[in-house]
């Protein structure tokens, strides 16, 4: 390996390690904000960063694209089963790869026993479990590409206010629950995952409560101008904190290892420490 290549490798390790390590600090900050923000009842919440727990009510609903469920938020992911070979072609593996995704959201009310507050989910970090899944068998490379293109076009033109806008049967999507364990999976097969929030769902909401003369009760919860943390999730706070803490630790460990490895390689190039 030439000297230039060695320095490039050092730079890559240091940059990747530094980036991932700094990402760990962002995760730690989010963890502290969630942990340090007390839960508020809607009627007594103050202006500024707030945490509330409540069920969903809505004046406006949209349709999820595949299951046609009335909801206030949906997200879809399309995953394709692909064959992948190693760089030298000596080994082959198969895995699901996300090839397309999209979402749609509308304002809704978060309600508890004391009242309700309007939530504008624009630019919120929304984390909900997937509710429905559909399967599409591959039809060879050309047939599979044509079917995929047809679905992407249909999703692009999808009107969430029109329940007949997307013909699931016409796109030959099969509900995952109808598949048996005996059916094989082949490269080119696709899974269509659907996530959504419907009325009655219980949510954790952490965002900025602000005065809004056009909102009911003159208050709205949204992404703040100064504090950008805005989370909507269907998990309990303990589970949210546990997941963030795990990711934070992973970032610190991996980032630290990459950064340290880069520094060690640099010292070896400069002959400060002997090469192994």
N, C-alpha and C positions, 0 to 999 in steps of 0.2 A: 504494500500500500504506500502510495507516494505521500510526501509531506502535506501537500494540499488536501488530499483526501482525508488524512488524519485530522487536520484542523477542521474540515467540514463536519466530520463525525463528532468531534468535540463540541462544535457549535450546535449541532443538532441535539445532542444529549443535554447540553446546558439549557438550551431554549425550551425544549420539551419539558424537562424537569422543572425549570423555573415557572413555566406556564401552569403546569398541573399543580405545583405547590401553591402558587398564588390563588388558583381556583379553590384550593382547600380553605383559604382564608375567607373567600366569599361564602363558602358553605358554612363556615364557622359563624360568620356574621348573621346569616339567615337563621342558624340554630339559636343564637343568642336572642335575636328579635322575637322569635316564636316563644321561646322559653320565658323571656322576661315580660311579655305582654300578657296581662291578666285577661281572663275571659270576662266579657261584659254582657249584661242584659241589654237588649236593644233599646228599651225605653230610657235607660240611664247611661248609655254610652256617651263619652265625651268626643269632641272633635279631635282629629288627629289619628294616629295609628291605633286600630282597635282589632280585637279578636272576638268573633261571635260564632255561636253554633245555632243552627236553625234549619227548619225544613223549607223547601222551595214552594213558592206560589208565583203565578205569572199571569199577566194580562195578555201577553203576546207569546205564542208558541210557534215553533217551526217543526218540520218533519225530518227525522233522520233519514238518510238516503236509502238504506237497504231494508230496515225493518219497519219504516214508516211510523215510528213512535213519535208522539207529541213530546217535545222537549224544549229546553232553553239553551242547550249546548249539545253539539255532537262533534265527534272527530272520527275519521276513518283512517285505517292503514291498510295498504295492500302489500302483502308479502309473497314473494315468489321462491319456490324451492329450486335451488340452483346447484349445479355441479361445479366444483372449484378444484383446480389442480395446483400443486406447489410450483414454485418458480422454475424448478428443474424438471417438472413433470413426473416425478417419481412417486408421488402420492396424490390421492384424490379424496375429497371430502364433499359432503352435501350439507347445505344449511339454508334456512329461511332468510331472505334478504328483503328489506323494505324497499319497494320500488315506487311507491306513491303514497301521499297522505294529504289530508286537508281537514279543515274544521269550520264551524259556523257557531256564532253565539249571539244572544239577545239579552237585554236587561231582564232581571227578575227580582223578586222580593225574597229576602231571607227573613223567616218568621220564628219567633219563640213565644212563650206564654205571656210576654209583656208587650209585644207589638211586632211591627215589621219595618224593614229598611230596604230601600231600593238599592240594588247592586248593579253597577255597570261593569260587566266582565271584560271590557275592552283592555287588551294588553295584560290580562291577568295570567299568572302561571296556573293552569288548570290541570289537576292530576286526579283522574277518576279511573276506576277499573273498567275493563271492557265488558260490555253487556251481551253482544251478539257476535257470532262469527259465521261466515259463509265460505264455501269451498267451490273452486272452479277447476275442473280437470283440464290439463294441457291437451292441445290438439296438434301436436307437432309444432315445429318452429314457426311456420308461416301462419297456421291457423291460430296459434297461441298469441302471436303478435297482433293479428287482426282483432281477436276478441279483446285483448288488453286495450288496444287503441279505441275500440268502440266504448268500453267502459270509461276510460279517461275522458273521452269527449262527452259522454252522458253526465259524468260527475261535474265537468267544467260548466255545462249548461244547466245543471240541476237547480231547480227552484224549490227551496225548502218549504214554501207555502203551498205547493201543489203536490198532493199525495200521489198523483199519477205520473209525476215527472220522470221517475226512473223505474223501468220495468225489470224487476229482479229476475222474474221467470224468463223473460226474453234474453237476458244476459247469461242464462244458464248457471245461476248461482245456487248452490245447494246448502241448506242449513247444516252447520257442522254437527249438530246433535243427531241428525238423521244418518250420519255415516257410521259404519261399523268398524271395529278394529281389524277386520279382515281385508279392508280395502287398502291397496298399496298407495304410496306416495311416489310420484315420479317427477323428474326435473321438468319444469314448466308449469306444474300445478301451482295454484295461487290460493291464499287465504285472504279474506276480506274481514277485518276486525272493526267493530263499531263500538264506540264509547259515547255515552250520552248522559245528560242530567235531565231528569223529568220531574214534574211536580210531585211533591211529597218526599223527595230524596232529602236526607239530612246531610248538611255540609258544614265543614270547617271553613270559615272565611276570615282571612287576615288582610286588612287593607286600610286605606285612609278614609275616615268619615269626614265629610265636608258639607258645608252649607250650600244648598242648591235651591233657589226660589221656585224652580219649575218641578222639583221632585215632590212626591207625596210626603207630607210632614217636613218638607224643606231640607231633608238630609239624604245624602247619597254616599255609598261606599264605593270607592274606585281606587285606581292607581294614583298615588300622590305625586305632587310636583317635586318635593324634596326627598321623601322616603318612597323609593320605587318598589319596595317589597309588596307584592299583592298576590296572595295565594288563595285558590279555591280548591278544596279537596274533599273527597268522600271518606277519608280515613280519620281515625281518632288522633288527637294531638300527640299522644305517646308514640303511636306508630309513625307519624310524620317525623317526629324528632329522632326516633331510632333510625329511620332510613337516611335522614340527612347526616347523622353522626357517622354511620357506616361509610357513606360516600366521602365525608370529610376526612376520615382516617385513611381511606384508600388513596385519596389525592395527596395527603401529606407523605405517606409511605412511598408511593410510586414516584411522585415528584422528587422527593428527597433522594431516592435511589438513583434516578436518572441524572440528577444534578451532580451528586457525589461521583458517579461513574465518569461524568464528563470532566470534572476537575481532576480526578485521578489520571485519566488519559492525558490531559494537558500537562500535568506534572511529569508523566513518563516521557512525553515528547520533548519537554524541556530538560530532561535528564535530572530532574530534582529528586525523583524516586526511581528506582530500577524497574525495568519492565519485567513482568512475570514470565 
